[in-house]
Amino acid sequence: MSRQPKLYLSPEDYLALERRAEWKSEYLDGEMIAMPRVNEAHCLIVVNTVSELGRQLKKRSSQAYASAMRIKVSPTGLFTYPDVIVVCGQAQFDDSQRDTLLNPTLIIEVLSDSTEAYDRGRKFEHYRKLESLTEYVLIAQHRPHVESYRRQPDQGWVLTESDGLEGSLRLDTIDCELALAEIYDKVELSGAA
């Protein structure tokens, strides 16, 4: 039995398919990778986080985007949909469709059982290649816990964490504060501290 060769898609082919697709897919190295489905907790955390950031960023030159906005990691060729993106200053797009951002300042991912290893590992490796990215935030889905990785002048990354519903996380990059009680509002937590 012979294996079928993989069909290589160019980035242009991917974008043409993706813009017509019902479901979101990532793209890397000529392949489309279906994005996993999300649950209620994941959706609530994303909505709560975007709402909080949107409120704090009003009348400022930064803009928060929800998970429907795609980014392109130009140095590695990854196209993906972070859960939350913040761009400071003028947003730069891949083309005139204005649906693929090139210059995120802050990226937030909500961790799920199926994506946590990827979000912490290979995906963060891709994200670190973005010159514009200065902060990467991971939000736990099952317990009130948030981690922020902030880029340093020497290109290293420093971790800051916050636990418990009484906690908060300062996002110095965008001069915002995320209260964990707000992030997890109406979310049923299995490991509440």
Phi, psi and omega in degrees: 000127180263149178273143177286135177293147178291141177277122179273130175249134173285162175304323179294319177297315178303309183299320179298316178291315184297323182291344178254353188284151174282329183244149180279145176223146171276169178220134175200134175053043175083003182240142170268134180239119181298137178279142179290154175288157180244162181253182183301313182302315180302312181298315180297318180297317179297311181298315180299318182292314178298319179298313180297314180293318179301318178297316183285335183268359179305141177061026175236169184273019177247151183227133176262139178236145177270183190295357177279348180271127180272148169239156175242126174267089188307317182298334182246345181087005179285131169249129182206170182240090175297159180292319178218140178229141170236132175244129175258134184082205184284124176291137177250135183242157182291327180202187185289350177290339178056040179237006180224103181284147179248341190230059177293141176268320181224137176235136177238132174239135173268123185282134173235165182304321185278343185242353187303313182298318179294315181298322180282330188256261187300319181295316178297326176300317176297309183302324181297343178281348178283115180299327183286337186286124178242347179210138179232124186242135177243126181248122177292146182267331189257354179208154181285092182209129181227138177239140175235130175251119183247129180292137179256164180303331179274010181074004171284170181235133181250133182268134170232138182233157173217136182235152172084151183293342176276352183277170174211162180233125178276124177256086184300325182306321183243010178054053178227161177234128177252112175281128182296329177299325178284318179301318186262016180303126179070009178267128175282117184256137179270335183237043183299136180272000000 
